[in-house]
Amino acid sequence: MDIKKIISEMTLEEKAGLCSGQDFWKTKAVERLGVPQMMVSDGPHGLRKQNDAGDHAGINESIKAVCFPPGVTVTSSFDRDLINTMGEYLGESANAENLGVLLGPAVNIKRSPLCGRNFEYFSEDPYLCGEMAVSQIKGIQSKGVGTSIKHYLANSQEHRRMSSDSRVDERTLREIYLPTFEKAVKEAQPWTVMCSYNRVNGEYASESYRFLTEILREEWGFEGFVVSDWGAVNNRVEGVKAGLDLEMPSSHGQNDAYIVKAVKDGDLDEAVLDKCVGRILRIIDMAVKESRPDAVFDLEDQHKMARKVAGESMVLLKNESLLPLPKRGRIAFIGAFADKPRFQGGGSSHINTFRESSALKAAEEMLGGAAEIVYLPGYSLNSDTVDQAMIDAAAAAAEGADMAVVFAGLPDSYESEGYDRSHMRLPESHDRLIEAVSRAQKKTVVVLHNGSPVEMPWIEGVDAVLEAYLGGQAVGEAVVDILFGDVNPSGKLAETFPLRLEDNPSYLSYLGEKDVVEYREGIFVGYRYYDKKKMDVLFPFGHGLSYTSFEYSNMKLSSSKITDSDDLTVSVDVRNTGKLTGKEAVQLYVAAPSGEAIRPVKELKGFGKVSLDPGETRTLSFELDSRSFAYFNTEINDWFVETGEYGILAGSSSRDIRLTGSVAVESSQKLPVSYSRNTLVGDLKDTAELAIIGPMMKAMEELFKSPGSDEADEAVTDEMKEAMFAYMPLRNLVTFGDGSLSFPELDAVIDKLNGK
Ligand code: BGC
């Protein structure tokens, strides 16, 4: 495609037209110039390709496809290769379905456990989110299909999702909400970025020149096009000016007409519109070139892959030696989810699966006649009310069995795109059932199907908990693989499970007041908050058990002293000390020294997953770059590394740190300082500076250091005097002194300090 030539031959109307959809899923063709239509589709963990009536809520039918485990689950694998391979499968099927772009990954930060779309999102930690996003995008795009990383930006709630205004301070944006998109753009170049519905600091994301052009393109080098979330356009002309290229779905020509008028009125430079058109054409061209109309994909093979992904991602939260279960005896499967599991969420990511697997059926198939499975539903799938008769029957069946597995979780009505949860509990009928069964049967396992953290009031009474999350269509098989030990669990939590909702840092301001949502917890999201507050949690970030055990040893740092432009290599040996082959996700955290900036106790800056046979040892190594030590300094509007001793922590979870080391980092940057009459005496730390001001301070220092009169209160301690002196502005050298120093004299010294 000769893009320049095409643009030069397009009419104004054609250009404006190309910047919005033909319908729900397709761009417009410009046949006379050979520009074809391009079709896009949800995403993110399977195809929701609607050939007939389209919608953005998962209401109308889509083609039969494979539902892989959603974001929450696959991120818990802590496995870049796995999500990359899943991406390849998704890309392959999208390509075979003649799609140009698959609408995902969805990477918004989990600010609160209540967000209705947490099941689709990756993590509370931006580093983990970014790494997984890069791998998934690379996987999908390697098959010649584009991605649309979404939803840019600060779209961490569903409540009033199309109008809410996320008020986030700059440092928090830079450290928590922007980095996933930044890393994805810099390392994987998604073909498109989807801007979100909400406003950010008062401005619609779809109209923000700062986010869509200055940061996304000028700072990070994004080369693709920006597409609006479906219906996220407010003022189309402002959007074009900001860098929003494609409006989806169609606006039935209305917004196109506004664009045409704005150009004719001189309100919009046609060159700006041309840029949007050029960016859209470039991606259409890529899609055409990469399209493989003869590609085929094997649903069965994809189902197998979905099973593998689920098995490597589910998290074993607790296990008092009950799991894996023996493949014999009488086992009670309790809970309607055993038969009809919840394995995906509602809304635009909802897949029309070609097959579904339940644990009940999978266990019967796996065990043949070797073990007897007794099944009782225990609760109704259609109502929340506690049915005591169902619970009693289930408890009796559990009592009569050798062990019980209770399948519980969140029903569809509890979490979905479109709204947020109002609490963090399971349905009461599920909680009561678990309590009753675990009272009746000492050997009780709980399998959870939910897309985000839940409270577990019954945790002490059960032997084991498997967090299956939403497992995709092969969920039943994956659960049974783990329950009976065919797969050794290796998932780790990509989010903290707080003890109670009220412990969550966003609790006081989540949902906001009408449209205004202040992100008051700032950078202290997830474990960054719980660690800083030294709070107990139900299960910490990074936690996940295995059927084997691992020993960490031999942490090595490539250097004990580096500058802020050097990289640091850290290596750690991990040994499988148990009896089964297993995988361990090792996490590397960096702990900043206490300096001027308020920092989290530690932050995840590396991770790696390794498979080990019993007795086997392998070395994992991690690269830390300058960003691993930096925080975003708003004074210089840039990343800044403070000089100091940084802790390097290797852990099996954020609360199970196995090895620690440290490195001295020397900053080459100096923060700008300027002195005024209001500079505090205590801030003049540098000896050179003190030398200038020295004589003037001497007298004052002496006054503060003098023993004082006999009558002086004992409360006037040295500490108090020292603090009073340190926190005193320079101007008080004049006013508190003996009158011998004048303001002009002080100002002259301040000028000198400022290098004037
Ligand atoms: C969702 C997007 C989705 C789009 C198209 C929107 O409502 O927020 O994630 O890709 O619909 O279905």
Residues whose N, C-alpha, C, O or C-beta is under 5 A from the ligand:
A	BS01	BGC	D42 D55 H56 L103 D229 W230 S348
